[in-house]
Amino acid sequence: MFALRPEIRPATVDVVVEGRPLRVPAGVSAAAAVLLAGLPAIRETPVSGAPRLPFCMMGVCFDCLAEIDGVPNRQACMVAVAPGMCIRIQRGARTAFVAP
């Protein structure tokens, strides 16, 4: 009466999170990749150094600021992963990135 569905594996993307290679589902955000990596924080607050993790996952709270591909202050929840993407924890205050 019931037939088993064939196992469909989603496409994956290889990224680097804090120096560690990680394979994540295609289409997820950089913030989701950090959570999948099991890191204790994605950034540290500039004043006290308190660890923060992504909170709202929709671009409102700015708790997911990270350095992505060398660019600081990126909202990781708003950036889809790409092959070879490098995601690093943002430590303290960062200066604004100015494009050349």
Summary of the structure (lengths in Angstrom):
residues: 100
radius of gyration: 15.6
end to end distance: 63.0
largest distance: 63.0
contacts: 257
relative contact order: 0.24
helix: 11%
strand: 33%
